[in-house]
C-alpha cells in the first residue's frame, strides 16, 4: 500500500534551478502548494564553490546553502530531501518515489540537472577516483586532499583547472591531463588557453595536453595514470572532469521529447503543457540567439527558473538571456559572456603577459562574446556590448585610451 499526496506545483530537483522556481513562485504571488523533491540530503545549495572555496576549506557547508530551512517553512515550500523519483505517470499527473510513496501534481517542473561523465576504464571506480558535482563528492575528496599528495586531474576544463588551483594552494603535487591540444579548447580562444596553461605551469602544475588516458594502474587504489603515449604518472588522488551528462531518463521514460536534454520552448514548457523543465538538463530555445542550446551555468538555470515560474502563473515571458559564466583560479577571476563559436576576429584589450586583460570575440565586426580576467568593470560593459550586438572597430576595443563604456549604444 502506498501513501499519496498532492502538490499544485511539484519540482523534481532541489538544486539552484529547482529552488529558484519555488522561491520565484512565491515572490510572484503564487498561493498554491509547492513541493520540492531532491535526491541529495541537502537544501538547495550553490555548486560553483564546490571546486573552489569548499574544496579549499574556506567555505563551510552552511555557507553553501541558498536559504535556510526556516525560510522554506515560512514560504510554505515543502522540501522532501534524500529521495529520488522512480517513475513519472503523465496521464495520472503523478510521480512515484523510490520509497514507494507517490505524489500527484497540477504542474510539474523538472530541474533534474546532470551528472559527471564517468571515465570508462578499469579502476575508475576505485575509492581514490573522484568527481566534482555534489557536496558529498567534495567531502569524500577532502579526506584525501592533503599536502604532499600527488594529484592527477583528467580534464582541462574549468572544473579541472579550478581543482588544480586549489590543489596547488593546499600543497599537493598536481598534474593536469587534457586530451585536446589545449586546455579550455571547447570554450576559449587559443590565446586564452595559452594564458591559462602558462599561469598554471608558473604556479607548479604539470600540464599535459594533446594526450589521452590509456589506463589506470593499481589494485585497491589507483597508483598511476598511464597516458596514451606510454607515460606513467604516479598518483595518490585522481579527479575526473570530462563533462556533464544531462539527467533526462525520467523525462524520456515518460515520453517527453529529448534531444541532448529535455526539449523546452521559450517559456520552458516541455512537449507536455503541464510539465516544465529548467537548468542543465534542458535543450532550450533562446530568443536572443533564436536557436536551441543546452547550457551548463548558474545564470542560465536561475533565469530559466524565473521564466518557468512566470509561465506557471499565466504571465509568460520569453527566455532571451545572454549566457554568462565565471571561473576563479588562484587570484584570477575569469568572467565570460556570450558564445564565441564562429568568431572571425579577436581583439585583446590589455597585456596577456600580465594578469588583467579582456578578449573580445567578433564576427563580421559584431561583438559576440568576451572573456575578462580581473577586469570586472569592463566585463559589465562587455555584457552590454554583446547584448546590444554592438558593431565596433576592433582597434577601438584594443585601445585602452578609449573608455570602454563610451562604445555603448545610446539608450533608445
C-alpha positions as CSV (number, residue, x, y, z in Angstrom):
1,X,0.0,0.0,0.0
2,X,1.4,3.4,-0.9
3,X,0.8,6.9,0.6
4,X,-0.3,9.6,-1.8
5,X,-0.4,13.4,-1.5
6,X,-0.8,16.3,-3.9
7,X,1.2,19.4,-4.8
8,X,-0.2,22.2,-7.0
9,X,3.4,22.6,-8.2
10,X,5.8,19.7,-7.8
11,X,9.5,20.4,-8.5
12,X,11.8,17.5,-9.1
13,X,15.4,18.5,-8.4
14,X,16.5,20.6,-5.4
15,X,19.5,22.4,-6.9
16,X,19.7,26.1,-7.7
17,X,17.2,25.9,-10.5
18,X,14.6,24.0,-8.6
19,X,15.0,26.1,-5.5
20,X,14.7,29.3,-7.6
21,X,11.5,28.0,-9.2
22,X,9.9,27.6,-5.8
23,X,11.1,30.9,-4.5
24,X,10.1,32.8,-7.6
25,X,6.6,31.3,-7.5
26,X,6.1,32.7,-4.0
27,X,7.7,36.1,-4.9
28,X,5.4,36.4,-7.9
29,X,2.3,35.7,-5.7
30,X,1.6,32.0,-6.1
31,X,-0.6,30.8,-3.2
32,X,-0.9,27.1,-4.0
33,X,1.1,24.2,-2.5
34,X,4.7,23.7,-3.6
35,X,6.7,20.5,-3.0
36,X,10.4,20.5,-3.8
37,X,12.0,17.0,-4.2
38,X,15.7,16.4,-4.0
39,X,17.7,13.1,-4.1
40,X,20.5,14.7,-2.1
41,X,20.1,15.2,1.6
42,X,20.7,18.9,1.4
43,X,18.6,22.0,0.8
44,X,19.3,23.9,-2.5
45,X,23.0,25.0,-2.5
46,X,25.5,26.7,-4.7
47,X,27.6,24.3,-6.7
48,X,30.3,26.7,-8.1
49,X,32.1,27.0,-4.7
50,X,32.5,23.2,-4.6
51,X,35.6,23.1,-6.7
52,X,36.9,26.3,-5.2
53,X,36.3,27.6,-1.7
54,X,34.5,24.5,-0.3
55,X,37.3,22.2,-1.5
56,X,39.9,24.5,-0.1
57,X,38.1,24.7,3.3
58,X,37.5,28.4,3.1
59,X,33.7,27.9,2.8
60,X,31.5,25.9,5.2
61,X,28.7,23.6,4.2
62,X,26.2,26.0,5.8
63,X,27.5,28.9,3.7
64,X,26.7,26.9,0.5
65,X,23.0,26.9,1.3
66,X,21.0,29.4,-0.6
67,X,18.3,29.7,2.1
68,X,17.8,28.2,5.5
69,X,15.1,25.6,6.4
70,X,13.2,28.3,8.2
71,X,12.9,30.4,5.0
72,X,11.4,27.5,3.1
73,X,9.0,26.8,6.0
74,X,8.0,30.5,6.2
75,X,7.2,30.4,2.5
76,X,5.3,27.1,2.7
77,X,7.7,25.2,0.5
78,X,7.7,21.5,1.4
79,X,11.2,20.2,0.9
80,X,11.4,16.5,0.7
81,X,15.1,15.5,0.5
82,X,17.2,12.4,0.2
83,X,14.7,10.6,-2.0
84,X,14.6,10.1,-5.8
85,X,11.8,9.8,-8.2
86,X,11.4,6.3,-9.8
87,X,8.6,6.9,-12.4
88,X,6.5,9.7,-13.9
89,X,3.0,8.9,-14.9
90,X,1.9,11.9,-17.1
91,X,-1.6,10.6,-17.7
92,X,-2.3,10.3,-14.0
93,X,-0.3,13.5,-13.2
94,X,1.6,11.6,-10.6
95,X,5.2,10.6,-9.7
96,X,6.3,7.5,-7.7
97,X,9.3,7.8,-5.4
98,X,11.8,5.1,-4.6
99,X,10.4,4.8,-1.1
100,X,7.1,3.6,-2.5
101,X,5.1,6.8,-1.9
102,X,3.5,8.8,-4.7
103,X,2.8,12.5,-5.2
104,X,0.2,13.9,-7.6
105,X,0.7,17.3,-9.2
106,X,-1.1,20.0,-11.0
107,X,2.1,21.4,-12.7
108,X,5.4,19.7,-12.7
109,X,8.9,21.2,-13.1
110,X,11.9,19.0,-14.0
111,X,15.1,20.5,-12.6
112,X,17.0,17.2,-12.7
113,X,20.4,18.7,-13.6
114,X,23.2,16.5,-14.7
115,X,25.8,14.0,-13.6
116,X,29.5,13.8,-14.3
117,X,30.6,11.8,-17.3
118,X,32.4,8.8,-15.9
119,X,35.7,7.5,-17.0
120,X,35.2,4.2,-18.8
121,X,38.4,2.4,-17.7
122,X,39.1,-0.4,-15.4
123,X,39.9,1.0,-12.0
124,X,37.7,4.1,-12.5
125,X,35.5,3.0,-9.6
126,X,38.4,2.9,-7.1
127,X,37.9,5.0,-3.9
128,X,40.6,7.5,-4.8
129,X,39.0,8.4,-8.1
130,X,36.7,11.4,-7.6
131,X,34.2,13.6,-9.4
132,X,33.2,17.2,-8.6
133,X,29.4,17.7,-8.6
134,X,27.9,17.3,-5.1
135,X,28.7,18.2,-1.5
136,X,29.2,14.5,-0.8
137,X,31.7,14.3,-3.7
138,X,33.8,17.0,-2.1
139,X,33.5,15.6,1.4
140,X,35.0,12.3,0.1
141,X,37.7,14.1,-1.8
142,X,38.7,16.4,1.0
143,X,39.6,13.5,3.2
144,X,42.4,12.6,0.7
145,X,43.2,16.2,-0.4
146,X,46.2,16.7,1.8
147,X,49.6,18.4,1.5
148,X,52.3,16.4,-0.4
149,X,49.8,14.1,-2.1
150,X,50.2,13.5,-5.9
151,X,47.0,14.7,-7.7
152,X,46.2,13.7,-11.2
153,X,43.4,15.7,-12.9
154,X,41.9,14.2,-16.0
155,X,40.3,17.0,-18.0
156,X,41.5,20.6,-18.6
157,X,38.2,22.4,-18.5
158,X,37.0,24.8,-15.8
159,X,36.4,22.1,-13.1
160,X,39.8,20.6,-13.7
161,X,41.7,23.9,-13.6
162,X,39.8,25.2,-10.6
163,X,40.7,21.9,-8.7
164,X,44.3,22.3,-9.8
165,X,44.5,25.8,-8.4
166,X,43.1,24.6,-5.1
167,X,45.5,21.6,-5.1
168,X,48.5,23.9,-5.5
169,X,47.2,26.1,-2.7
170,X,46.9,23.1,-0.4
171,X,50.4,21.9,-1.2
172,X,49.6,18.9,-3.5
173,X,51.8,17.9,-6.5
174,X,49.4,18.5,-9.4
175,X,49.3,17.1,-13.0
176,X,46.5,18.1,-15.4
177,X,45.9,15.8,-18.4
178,X,43.9,17.1,-21.3
179,X,43.2,15.0,-24.4
180,X,42.6,18.1,-26.6
181,X,45.5,20.1,-27.9
182,X,45.0,22.8,-25.3
183,X,43.1,23.4,-22.1
184,X,39.7,25.1,-22.3
185,X,39.6,24.2,-26.0
186,X,35.8,24.0,-26.2
187,X,35.1,27.4,-24.7
188,X,38.0,29.8,-25.3
189,X,40.3,31.1,-28.0
190,X,43.8,29.6,-28.3
191,X,45.3,32.8,-26.8
192,X,43.2,32.4,-23.6
193,X,44.2,28.7,-23.4
194,X,47.8,29.6,-23.7
195,X,47.5,32.2,-20.9
196,X,45.9,29.7,-18.5
197,X,48.4,27.0,-19.4
198,X,51.2,29.5,-18.6
199,X,49.6,30.6,-15.4
200,X,49.2,27.0,-14.1
201,X,52.7,26.0,-15.1
202,X,54.2,29.0,-13.4
203,X,52.5,28.0,-10.2
204,X,53.7,24.5,-10.3
205,X,51.1,22.5,-12.3
206,X,52.4,19.9,-14.7
207,X,50.1,20.5,-17.7
208,X,49.9,17.7,-20.3
209,X,47.9,18.5,-23.4
210,X,47.1,16.5,-26.6
211,X,47.3,13.2,-24.9
212,X,44.5,10.9,-23.5
213,X,44.4,8.5,-20.7
214,X,45.1,4.8,-21.6
215,X,44.8,3.1,-18.3
216,X,44.6,3.4,-14.5
217,X,47.0,1.2,-12.6
218,X,46.6,-0.2,-9.1
219,X,44.6,-2.8,-7.2
220,X,42.6,-1.4,-4.3
221,X,43.6,2.2,-5.2
222,X,44.8,3.9,-8.4
223,X,48.5,4.5,-8.0
224,X,49.3,5.6,-11.6
225,X,47.7,7.1,-14.6
226,X,49.1,5.7,-17.9
227,X,48.8,8.1,-20.8
228,X,48.2,7.1,-24.4
229,X,51.9,7.9,-25.3
230,X,53.0,5.4,-22.6
231,X,53.9,8.0,-19.9
232,X,53.2,6.7,-16.4
233,X,52.1,9.4,-13.9
234,X,52.3,8.2,-10.3
235,X,49.4,9.4,-8.2
236,X,47.6,9.2,-4.9
237,X,44.4,11.0,-5.9
238,X,42.6,11.3,-9.2
239,X,39.9,13.9,-10.2
240,X,37.9,13.3,-13.4
241,X,36.4,16.3,-15.0
242,X,35.4,15.3,-18.6
243,X,31.9,16.7,-18.9
244,X,28.4,16.5,-17.8
245,X,25.5,14.2,-18.9
246,X,22.0,15.7,-18.5
247,X,19.6,13.7,-16.4
248,X,16.9,13.1,-18.9
249,X,16.0,9.5,-18.0
250,X,12.8,10.3,-16.1
251,X,11.5,12.6,-18.8
252,X,12.5,10.2,-21.6
253,X,10.8,7.2,-20.0
254,X,7.6,9.2,-19.7
255,X,7.6,10.0,-23.4
256,X,8.7,13.7,-23.3
257,X,10.8,15.0,-26.2
258,X,14.5,14.6,-25.7
259,X,17.4,16.0,-27.8
260,X,20.7,16.3,-25.9
261,X,18.4,17.4,-23.0
262,X,14.7,17.8,-22.2
263,X,13.4,19.9,-25.1
264,X,11.6,23.1,-23.9
265,X,10.3,26.2,-25.6
266,X,10.9,29.9,-24.9
267,X,8.6,29.6,-21.8
268,X,10.4,26.4,-20.6
269,X,7.4,24.2,-21.4
270,X,8.2,20.6,-22.5
271,X,6.1,18.7,-25.0
272,X,3.6,18.2,-22.2
273,X,1.8,21.5,-21.4
274,X,1.7,20.7,-17.7
275,X,5.4,19.9,-17.4
276,X,8.2,22.5,-17.4
277,X,12.0,21.9,-17.3
278,X,14.8,24.2,-16.3
279,X,18.6,24.3,-15.8
280,X,21.4,22.0,-17.0
281,X,19.0,19.2,-18.1
282,X,17.3,21.3,-20.8
283,X,17.7,21.8,-24.5
284,X,16.0,25.1,-24.7
285,X,15.1,27.9,-27.1
286,X,16.8,31.2,-26.5
287,X,15.2,34.2,-28.1
288,X,18.4,36.2,-28.1
289,X,20.1,33.6,-30.3
290,X,17.0,32.4,-32.0
291,X,18.5,28.9,-31.5
292,X,18.2,25.8,-29.5
293,X,21.0,25.0,-27.0
294,X,21.9,23.3,-23.7
295,X,23.9,25.4,-21.2
296,X,25.6,24.4,-18.0
297,X,25.6,27.6,-16.0
298,X,24.1,29.1,-12.9
299,X,22.8,32.3,-14.5
300,X,21.0,30.2,-17.2
301,X,19.5,28.0,-14.5
302,X,18.3,30.9,-12.4
303,X,16.8,32.8,-15.4
304,X,15.0,29.8,-16.7
305,X,13.6,29.2,-13.3
306,X,12.1,32.7,-13.2
307,X,10.7,32.2,-16.7
308,X,9.1,28.9,-15.6
309,X,7.5,30.4,-12.5
310,X,6.0,33.3,-14.6
311,X,4.6,30.8,-17.1
312,X,3.0,28.7,-14.4
313,X,1.3,31.8,-13.1
314,X,-0.1,32.6,-16.6
315,X,2.2,35.6,-17.3
316,X,4.7,34.0,-19.6
317,X,8.0,35.7,-20.5
318,X,10.4,34.5,-23.2
319,X,13.8,33.2,-22.2
320,X,16.2,35.6,-24.0
321,X,19.2,35.9,-21.7
322,X,22.7,36.3,-23.0
323,X,24.7,33.4,-21.4
324,X,27.5,34.3,-19.0
325,X,29.9,32.3,-16.8
326,X,32.7,32.7,-14.4
327,X,35.7,30.8,-13.1
328,X,38.0,31.5,-10.1
329,X,41.6,30.2,-10.3
330,X,44.3,31.4,-7.9
331,X,43.8,35.2,-7.7
332,X,42.3,35.3,-11.2
333,X,38.6,35.9,-11.8
334,X,37.6,35.0,-15.3
335,X,34.2,36.3,-16.4
336,X,32.8,35.3,-19.8
337,X,29.7,36.5,-21.7
338,X,28.2,35.2,-24.9
339,X,29.1,32.2,-27.1
340,X,32.3,32.6,-29.0
341,X,31.8,29.8,-31.6
342,X,32.1,31.2,-35.1
343,X,34.2,34.3,-34.3
344,X,36.4,35.6,-37.1
345,X,38.4,38.3,-35.2
346,X,39.9,38.6,-31.8
347,X,40.5,41.9,-30.1
348,X,42.7,41.8,-26.9
349,X,42.5,44.8,-24.5
350,X,45.4,44.8,-22.1
351,X,48.5,42.7,-21.9
352,X,48.0,38.9,-21.8
353,X,51.5,38.6,-20.4
354,X,50.1,40.2,-17.2
355,X,47.1,39.0,-15.3
356,X,44.5,41.7,-16.2
357,X,43.0,41.9,-19.7
358,X,39.9,41.4,-21.8
359,X,39.4,39.5,-25.0
360,X,36.6,40.3,-27.4
361,X,35.3,37.9,-30.0
362,X,33.9,39.4,-33.2
363,X,32.0,38.1,-36.2
364,X,31.5,40.4,-39.1
365,X,32.5,43.3,-36.8
366,X,29.9,42.5,-34.2
367,X,30.9,41.7,-30.6
368,X,29.5,38.2,-30.0
369,X,31.4,37.2,-26.8
370,X,34.1,38.4,-24.3
371,X,36.4,37.0,-21.7
372,X,37.6,39.3,-19.0
373,X,40.4,38.4,-16.5
374,X,40.5,40.6,-13.4
375,X,38.5,43.3,-15.1
376,X,35.0,43.3,-13.5
377,X,34.1,46.8,-14.6
378,X,35.0,46.1,-18.2
379,X,33.1,42.8,-18.0
380,X,29.9,44.7,-17.1
381,X,30.3,46.8,-20.2
382,X,31.2,43.8,-22.3
383,X,27.8,42.2,-21.3
384,X,26.0,45.2,-22.7
385,X,28.1,45.2,-25.9
386,X,27.2,41.6,-26.5
387,X,23.5,42.1,-25.6
388,X,23.4,45.1,-27.9
389,X,25.0,43.2,-30.8
390,X,27.3,46.2,-31.0
391,X,29.3,46.6,-34.2
392,X,32.7,48.1,-33.2
393,X,36.0,48.5,-34.9
394,X,38.4,46.1,-33.2
395,X,41.0,48.9,-32.9
396,X,38.7,50.8,-30.5
397,X,38.4,47.7,-28.3
398,X,42.1,47.2,-28.1
399,X,43.0,50.9,-27.5
400,X,43.0,51.3,-23.7
401,X,42.9,55.1,-24.1
402,X,39.3,54.6,-25.3
403,X,37.0,54.3,-22.3
404,X,35.1,51.1,-23.0
405,X,31.7,52.4,-21.8
406,X,31.8,55.2,-24.4
407,X,31.4,52.4,-27.1
408,X,27.9,51.5,-25.7
409,X,25.0,52.4,-27.9
410,X,22.9,55.3,-26.6
411,X,19.6,54.2,-24.9
412,X,16.7,54.4,-27.3
